[in-house]
Amino acid sequence: MKILFVHQNFPGQFPHLAPALAARGHQVLALTDEKNQRTSQVSTVRYKMPDPVQVTGFGRSYATHAERGYLAARGARALRDRHGFTPDVIIGHTGWGETLFLREIWPDAKLLVYAELLYRTRGQDVGFDPELQQDSDESRMLTVARSAHLIQGIVQADAAIAPTCYQAESFPPELRGKITVIHDGIDTDRVCPNPRATLTLPGGRTLQAGDEVLSYVSRSLEPYRGFHIFMRSLPALLAARPQAQVVIVGAEGTSYGNAPKDGGTWKARMLDELGDRLDLSRVHFLGRVAYEDYLSLIQLARVHCYLTYPFVLSWSLTEAMAAGGYVVASDTEPVRELLRNGENGRLVPFFDVPALSDALIRGLAGDPDADRLRRAARQTILDGYDLHRHSLPRQIAWVESHAPMG
């Protein structure tokens, strides 16, 4: 087949699938944003990055994504008219609107999409955190408006894929039937326990497996990933465990939510709130780090903390579990799909700061069930989320099942 991937940050969710399809003899090409600096084994062409739209209010989200969709379609038209490329299958992500107009360029191609999450006005992230979120008619209306391009994208598609049941079930029953649940996959040969893992901190101190290390990882340090709750748990923890070292990975901006209303960053806000209650000589903010350093951290940590609103599940949770981590996580719906309290980790109510402190202290002090929980966490990933044994073969079969007849 001729297969076209469309993703503004390619390879995005397809770093393994695209080259695997090429290795099976398919002609694979990717269409991506001109500013995308990520590399891939797959041949890549680029479309013009959209300018900021001038629309304000409730139509802004759709206008922004429709503009990107138009520019992606214009790039697709150039592939068709100048280079004679006509794909049998198009694989895209609905999140940025890139697939919205591709059927007008190639009406006979099968359109497969990655359905990451549908925003909902109730039962997910909207209104979940009353401290920081306004639960109003207007905020819910804005959520409805932000969902328009996602719904249109999956309505147009022949089929869709979602990484977890929670994410698939965010879509209404009318669309859920199009969605197959297959996780992106974790390379458990690479992400595995390593008793020799070490990590050197910026100040020169080297941590190693066996040290009393608590890890926290997020793309950005923000409330969507429970950063404010995690930080509030630290004073009690540091007082109870005088040898503990806390290592925090993540950028200081925002990826999903909003910045503080009074400006600045959530890191600055939490440091200001906690003041001298934190021993900052034992709390290490690393920013974003190289993947190998991140992997070493989750391998050597005695406890890994993962918190999230009801939202897209992070790869850091599945990778921490694959690394045999002792995970303390929020008792929120996307987490419960993988982690069961007392079976393969510890769950605590998202907003219960004392309970989180106690659970983290318990893990750092040496939970007698730690080895059992670590083994069970890794086994969970091996049994259902392993890249080479489960996810990738199923993804390939899913794509190839949509080959044109004849």
PyMOL commands that set and color helices and strands:
alter all, ss='L'
color gray80, all
select helices_A, chain A and resi 17-23+57-83+94-96+102-105+137-146+148-156+165-168+173-176+223-225+227-240+266-277+280-282+291-300+315-322+333-336+353-366+370-384+387-400
alter helices_A, ss='H'
color red, helices_A
select strands_A, chain A and resi 2-6+27-33+43-47+89-93+110-114+159-162+179-181+198-200+206-208+213-220+245-251+283-287+303-306+327-330+346-348
alter strands_A, ss='S'
color yellow, strands_A
deselect
rebuild
show_as cartoon
